[in-house]
Amino acid sequence: MINNKSWQTPKNFLILISIIVPVAFSSWMALLNNFVIEKAHFNGADIGLLQSVREIPGFLAFSVVFVLLFIREQKFMLLALVMLGLGTLLTGFFPSVTGLLLTTLLMSSGFHYFETLKQSLSLQWLSKEEAPEMLGKMISIGALASLITYGALWVMLQVLKLDYATVYAITGGITVILVAVMACCFPQFKTDTVQNKKLILRKRYWLYYALTFMSGARRQIFTVFAGFLMVEKFGYSAADIALLFLINYSFNFLFAKKIGRLIGKIGERKSMMFEYVGLICVFIGYAVVKEAHWAAALYVVDHLFFALALAIKTYFQKIADPADMASTAGVSFTINHIAAVVIPVTFGIIWLTSPSLVFVIGAAMAGVSLLLSLNIPAHPTEGNEVRFLHWGKA
């Protein structure tokens, strides 16, 4: 298909898919803790098991490179979004451990394949100069979509008094419809570099792999246990959580693009150092917090730091062979989710006896990430991937 309309561009495609994803995934996440506690009667071990299962597709993200032997990245991305929408749509109809494990697996498979492909195509379609700001802009636009989603969730829960099954069905259904519109409106875009269709692990990418692994561990502390803390310890309702997410995404909408631009100016090393020092403070705060409003403040600050995490992606773009984007996106998501598969279920058991210890360990993880970030050069490029410990050019 010939691209004969000025708005049918790869950048606009990336922007629009950044709008679609929050409709399903943000609603799934915002309602989850209340849904599993109120309807499925989960405890800390149950939520840990569910979140570990949710991360299994991320752990298997390396398989994306094999699927790409049969389907192009852009089409596979749209198919993954359909899986995300259907998984969300079905969630509210199965309020049991088994039912939630199955619907979560479907939803998560779509989400993680999508995120893998989005990273690959973004780094292929965007230049190194424009990538930090554009990636920040995509976060900002996604945050605006999340804001609208959370506002809609609040209205559906508090004003319309809809049940969980209906809300999940509405947001999942809207996602599937929007994907169908995208498939009809955009052509198939070409990339400048043919991607490697095999698994690739390069010694010179070792620091990127290590940072990605620790990022996956850090993310679980927020995704699984920070939200669970709000509901279990401080009694936040589903509407309260939706409002809290409204605040989170308001900050992302206002500042994510500026953060991306800042990363482009000061570089990845300084950006990551600031992020990890901040996370150490946040996790220690979670461990000792006694009042609900202070816990909420930590939750908002914690979420804001996620925008800085795009520095890992731009660091990789600067050091990587352009032909490695698709393969390494899959490999990096698998590495990111090694910890993600293990941490929720094991830390869920720790949670039963000492919730504070979960966050103390999280602070230690942030400390490891801080040490790793010190090894990033001021100007990373191919051949200048690290300051110390050069482990070969392969």
C-alpha positions as CSV (number, residue, x, y, z in Angstrom):
1,M,0.0,0.0,0.0
2,I,1.3,3.4,-0.9
3,N,1.5,6.0,1.8
4,N,-0.4,8.8,0.1
5,K,-1.7,10.7,3.0
6,S,0.4,13.1,5.0
7,W,-0.9,11.9,8.4
8,Q,-0.2,8.3,7.6
9,T,3.3,8.3,9.1
10,P,5.2,6.0,11.4
11,K,5.3,8.7,14.1
12,N,1.5,9.1,14.0
13,F,1.1,5.4,14.1
14,L,3.3,5.2,17.3
15,I,1.4,8.1,18.8
16,L,-2.0,6.5,18.2
17,I,-1.1,3.1,19.6
18,S,0.2,4.9,22.7
19,I,-3.4,6.1,23.1
20,I,-5.0,2.7,22.6
21,V,-3.0,0.6,25.1
22,P,-4.0,2.5,28.3
23,V,-7.7,2.0,27.6
24,A,-7.3,-1.7,28.4
25,F,-4.1,-2.1,30.4
26,S,-4.6,1.0,32.7
27,S,-8.2,-0.1,33.5
28,W,-7.0,-3.7,34.2
29,M,-4.3,-2.5,36.6
30,A,-6.4,0.2,38.3
31,L,-9.2,-2.2,39.2
32,L,-7.1,-5.4,39.8
33,N,-6.2,-5.1,43.5
34,N,-9.8,-4.2,44.6
35,F,-11.3,-6.8,42.3
36,V,-9.1,-9.7,43.5
37,I,-9.6,-8.8,47.2
38,E,-13.4,-8.0,47.0
39,K,-14.5,-10.6,44.5
40,A,-11.9,-13.4,44.4
41,H,-10.7,-13.0,48.1
42,F,-7.0,-13.0,47.3
43,N,-4.3,-12.8,49.9
44,G,-0.7,-11.7,49.5
45,A,0.4,-15.1,48.2
46,D,-2.4,-15.3,45.7
47,I,-1.7,-11.8,44.2
48,G,2.0,-12.8,44.0
49,L,1.1,-15.9,42.1
50,L,-1.2,-14.0,39.7
51,Q,1.5,-11.3,39.0
52,S,4.1,-14.0,38.4
53,V,1.8,-15.6,35.8
54,R,1.2,-12.2,34.3
55,E,5.0,-11.9,33.7
56,I,5.4,-15.3,32.1
57,P,4.7,-13.9,28.6
58,G,7.2,-11.2,29.2
59,F,9.8,-13.9,30.1
60,L,8.9,-15.6,26.7
61,A,9.2,-12.3,24.7
62,F,12.3,-13.6,23.0
63,S,9.9,-15.8,20.9
64,V,8.8,-12.7,19.1
65,V,11.7,-13.1,16.7
66,F,10.5,-16.6,15.6
67,V,6.9,-15.3,15.0
68,L,8.4,-12.6,12.8
69,L,9.5,-15.3,10.4
70,F,5.8,-15.5,9.4
71,I,4.3,-12.1,10.1
72,R,5.6,-8.6,9.9
73,E,6.2,-6.6,13.0
74,Q,3.5,-4.0,12.4
75,K,0.7,-6.6,11.8
76,F,1.9,-8.7,14.8
77,M,1.7,-5.5,17.0
78,L,-2.0,-5.0,16.0
79,L,-2.7,-8.7,16.7
80,A,-1.1,-8.4,20.1
81,L,-3.3,-5.4,20.9
82,V,-6.4,-7.5,20.1
83,M,-5.2,-10.1,22.6
84,L,-4.8,-7.4,25.2
85,G,-8.3,-6.1,24.6
86,L,-9.9,-9.6,24.7
87,G,-8.1,-10.5,27.9
88,T,-9.3,-7.3,29.6
89,L,-12.8,-7.8,28.4
90,L,-13.0,-11.3,29.9
91,T,-11.4,-10.5,33.2
92,G,-14.4,-9.5,35.2
93,F,-16.4,-12.6,34.3
94,F,-14.0,-15.0,36.1
95,P,-13.5,-13.9,39.7
96,S,-11.5,-17.0,40.8
97,V,-7.9,-17.9,41.0
98,T,-8.0,-20.2,38.0
99,G,-10.2,-17.8,35.9
100,L,-8.0,-14.8,36.7
101,L,-4.8,-16.8,35.9
102,L,-6.2,-17.7,32.4
103,T,-7.6,-14.2,31.5
104,T,-4.4,-12.6,32.8
105,L,-2.3,-14.9,30.7
106,L,-4.2,-13.8,27.5
107,M,-4.1,-10.2,28.4
108,S,-0.5,-10.3,29.4
109,S,0.6,-12.1,26.2
110,G,-0.9,-9.4,24.1
111,F,0.6,-6.6,26.3
112,H,4.1,-8.0,26.4
113,Y,4.3,-8.8,22.7
114,F,3.0,-5.4,22.0
115,E,5.6,-3.7,24.2
116,T,8.4,-5.7,22.6
117,L,7.4,-4.8,19.1
118,K,6.8,-1.1,20.1
119,Q,10.3,-0.8,21.4
120,S,11.7,-2.4,18.3
121,L,9.8,-0.3,15.8
122,S,10.3,2.9,17.7
123,L,14.1,2.5,17.7
124,Q,14.0,1.6,14.0
125,W,11.6,4.4,12.9
126,L,13.1,7.2,15.1
127,S,16.6,8.8,14.7
128,K,19.0,8.8,17.6
129,E,18.6,12.6,17.9
130,E,14.8,12.6,18.0
131,A,14.3,9.3,20.0
132,P,14.5,10.7,23.6
133,E,12.0,13.5,23.1
134,M,9.7,11.4,20.9
135,L,9.7,8.5,23.4
136,G,8.9,11.0,26.1
137,K,6.1,12.4,24.0
138,M,4.7,8.9,23.6
139,I,4.7,8.5,27.4
140,S,3.0,11.9,27.7
141,I,0.3,11.0,25.2
142,G,-0.2,7.6,26.8
143,A,-0.5,9.4,30.1
144,L,-3.3,11.6,28.8
145,A,-5.1,8.6,27.5
146,S,-4.7,7.0,30.9
147,L,-6.1,10.1,32.6
148,I,-9.2,9.9,30.4
149,T,-9.5,6.2,31.2
150,Y,-9.1,6.7,34.9
151,G,-11.7,9.5,34.9
152,A,-14.0,7.2,33.0
153,L,-13.4,4.5,35.5
154,W,-14.3,6.8,38.4
155,V,-17.5,7.8,36.7
156,M,-18.4,4.2,35.9
157,L,-17.7,3.1,39.5
158,Q,-18.9,6.0,41.5
159,V,-21.6,7.6,39.4
160,L,-23.0,4.9,37.3
161,K,-22.4,2.2,39.9
162,L,-21.3,-0.4,37.3
163,D,-19.9,-3.7,38.5
164,Y,-16.4,-4.9,37.7
165,A,-17.4,-7.2,34.9
166,T,-19.2,-4.5,33.0
167,V,-16.3,-2.0,33.4
168,Y,-13.8,-4.5,32.2
169,A,-16.0,-5.5,29.2
170,I,-16.4,-1.8,28.2
171,T,-12.7,-1.0,28.3
172,G,-11.6,-4.2,26.6
173,G,-14.2,-3.9,23.9
174,I,-13.3,-0.3,23.1
175,T,-9.6,-1.5,22.7
176,V,-10.5,-4.1,20.2
177,I,-12.6,-1.6,18.2
178,L,-9.8,1.0,18.1
179,V,-7.3,-1.6,16.9
180,A,-9.6,-2.5,14.0
181,V,-9.8,1.2,13.1
182,M,-6.0,1.4,13.2
183,A,-5.6,-1.6,10.9
184,C,-7.9,-0.1,8.3
185,C,-6.4,3.4,8.4
186,F,-2.6,2.9,8.3
187,P,-0.5,1.3,5.5
188,Q,2.3,-1.2,6.1
189,F,5.5,0.9,6.8
190,K,8.9,-0.2,5.6
191,T,12.1,-0.1,7.7
192,D,15.5,0.9,6.4
193,T,17.4,-2.0,7.9
194,V,16.4,-5.7,7.6
195,Q,16.1,-7.2,11.1
196,N,18.0,-10.3,12.2
197,K,15.5,-13.1,12.5
198,K,17.4,-15.1,15.2
199,L,18.2,-14.7,18.8
200,I,21.2,-12.6,19.4
201,L,23.2,-12.1,22.6
202,R,26.3,-9.8,22.3
203,K,29.0,-9.5,25.0
204,R,29.2,-5.7,24.3
205,Y,25.6,-5.3,25.3
206,W,26.2,-6.7,28.8
207,L,25.5,-3.5,30.7
208,Y,22.3,-3.0,28.8
209,Y,21.2,-6.5,29.8
210,A,22.2,-5.9,33.4
211,L,20.3,-2.6,33.6
212,T,17.3,-4.2,32.0
213,F,17.3,-7.1,34.5
214,M,17.4,-4.8,37.4
215,S,14.7,-2.6,35.9
216,G,12.4,-5.6,35.7
217,A,13.0,-6.3,39.4
218,R,12.3,-2.6,40.4
219,R,9.1,-2.5,38.3
220,Q,7.6,-5.4,40.3
221,I,7.9,-3.6,43.6
222,F,5.7,-0.8,42.2
223,T,3.4,-2.8,40.1
224,V,2.6,-5.6,42.5
225,F,3.3,-4.5,46.1
226,A,3.0,-0.7,46.2
227,G,-0.6,-0.9,44.9
228,F,-1.4,-3.8,47.1
229,L,0.0,-1.8,50.1
230,M,-2.5,1.0,49.3
231,V,-5.5,-1.4,49.4
232,E,-4.5,-3.8,52.1
233,K,-2.8,-1.5,54.7
234,F,-4.5,1.8,54.0
235,G,-7.9,0.7,52.8
236,Y,-8.0,2.5,49.5
237,S,-11.2,1.8,47.4
238,A,-11.2,1.1,43.7
239,A,-12.3,4.7,43.1
240,D,-9.5,6.0,45.4
241,I,-6.9,4.0,43.3
242,A,-8.4,5.4,40.1
243,L,-8.0,9.0,41.5
244,L,-4.4,8.2,42.6
245,F,-3.7,7.0,39.0
246,L,-5.2,10.2,37.7
247,I,-2.6,12.2,39.7
248,N,0.2,9.9,38.5
249,Y,-0.7,10.3,34.8
250,S,-1.3,14.0,35.2
251,F,2.4,14.3,36.1
252,N,3.4,12.0,33.3
253,F,1.3,14.1,30.8
254,L,2.9,17.3,32.0
255,F,6.5,16.2,32.3
256,A,7.3,13.0,30.3
257,K,8.1,14.8,27.1
258,K,10.3,17.3,29.1
259,I,12.0,14.4,30.8
260,G,12.7,12.8,27.4
261,R,14.2,16.1,26.2
262,L,16.3,16.4,29.4
263,I,17.7,12.9,28.9
264,G,18.7,14.0,25.4
265,K,20.6,16.9,26.9
266,I,22.3,15.5,30.1
267,G,22.8,12.0,28.9
268,E,21.7,8.5,30.1
269,R,24.2,8.2,32.9
270,K,23.1,11.2,34.9
271,S,19.5,10.5,34.2
272,M,19.7,6.9,35.6
273,M,21.8,8.0,38.6
274,F,19.1,10.5,39.5
275,E,16.4,7.9,39.1
276,Y,18.0,5.2,41.2
277,V,19.0,7.6,44.1
278,G,15.3,8.7,44.1
279,L,14.1,5.1,44.1
280,I,16.2,4.2,47.1
281,C,14.5,6.9,49.0
282,V,11.0,6.0,47.8
283,F,11.4,2.3,48.7
284,I,12.7,3.1,52.2
285,G,9.7,5.4,52.5
286,Y,7.3,2.5,51.6
287,A,9.0,0.4,54.3
288,V,8.4,2.8,57.1
289,V,5.3,4.8,56.1
290,K,2.5,4.9,58.6
291,E,0.0,7.4,57.2
292,A,-2.2,6.9,54.0
293,H,-1.5,10.4,52.6
294,W,2.3,9.9,52.8
295,A,2.0,6.5,51.2
296,A,0.0,8.1,48.3
297,A,2.8,10.8,47.9
298,L,5.4,8.0,47.6
299,Y,3.2,6.2,45.1
300,V,3.0,9.3,42.9
301,V,6.8,10.0,43.1
302,D,7.5,6.3,42.4
303,H,5.4,6.4,39.2
304,L,7.0,9.6,38.0
305,F,10.4,7.9,38.0
306,F,9.2,5.5,35.3
307,A,9.5,8.2,32.7
308,L,13.3,8.3,33.3
309,A,13.5,4.6,32.5
310,L,13.4,5.4,28.8
311,A,17.1,6.3,29.2
312,I,17.8,2.5,29.1
313,K,16.2,2.4,25.6
314,T,18.0,5.4,24.2
315,Y,21.3,4.1,25.7
316,F,20.8,0.8,23.7
317,Q,19.9,2.7,20.5
318,K,23.2,4.5,20.7
319,I,25.3,1.4,21.2
320,A,23.5,-1.2,19.0
321,D,23.8,-2.5,15.5
322,P,20.6,-1.3,13.8
323,A,19.8,-4.8,12.6
324,D,19.6,-6.0,16.2
325,M,16.6,-3.9,17.3
326,A,13.9,-6.6,16.9
327,S,15.9,-9.5,18.2
328,T,17.3,-7.6,21.1
329,A,13.9,-6.1,22.0
330,G,12.6,-9.7,22.5
331,V,15.8,-10.8,24.4
332,S,15.7,-7.7,26.6
333,F,12.1,-8.2,27.6
334,T,12.9,-11.8,28.5
335,I,15.8,-10.6,30.7
336,N,13.6,-7.9,32.2
337,H,11.1,-10.6,33.1
338,I,13.4,-13.2,34.7
339,A,13.1,-11.3,37.9
340,A,9.5,-10.4,37.2
341,V,8.5,-14.1,37.1
342,V,10.3,-14.9,40.4
343,I,9.8,-11.8,42.5
344,P,6.0,-11.6,42.8
345,V,5.5,-15.1,44.1
346,T,8.5,-15.2,46.4
347,F,8.1,-11.7,47.7
348,G,4.4,-12.5,48.1
349,I,5.4,-15.1,50.6
350,I,7.7,-12.6,52.3
351,W,4.8,-10.1,52.4
352,L,2.8,-12.5,54.6
353,T,5.3,-12.0,57.5
354,S,7.0,-8.7,56.7
355,P,5.7,-6.2,54.1
356,S,8.4,-3.7,55.0
357,L,11.1,-6.2,54.1
358,V,9.8,-6.3,50.6
359,F,10.5,-2.6,50.2
360,V,13.9,-2.8,51.9
361,I,15.0,-5.4,49.4
362,G,13.6,-3.1,46.7
363,A,15.9,-0.3,48.0
364,A,18.9,-2.6,47.8
365,M,18.0,-3.5,44.1
366,A,17.9,0.2,43.3
367,G,21.3,0.5,44.8
368,V,22.6,-2.2,42.5
369,S,21.1,-0.3,39.5
370,L,22.8,2.9,40.7
371,L,26.2,1.2,40.7
372,L,25.6,-0.2,37.2
373,S,24.6,3.2,35.8
374,L,28.0,4.6,36.9
375,N,29.5,2.5,34.1
376,I,27.7,4.2,31.3
377,P,30.0,6.5,29.2
378,A,29.1,10.2,28.9
379,H,28.7,9.6,25.1
380,P,27.8,6.0,24.4
381,T,28.3,4.7,20.9
382,E,29.1,1.4,19.1
383,G,32.6,0.5,20.4
384,N,32.1,2.8,23.5
385,E,29.4,0.9,25.4
386,V,30.9,1.0,28.9
387,R,33.5,2.9,30.9
388,F,34.9,-0.2,32.5
389,L,34.8,-4.0,31.9
390,H,34.8,-4.2,28.2
391,W,33.8,-7.8,27.5
392,G,34.6,-8.1,23.8
393,K,33.1,-6.8,20.6
394,A,30.8,-9.7,19.8
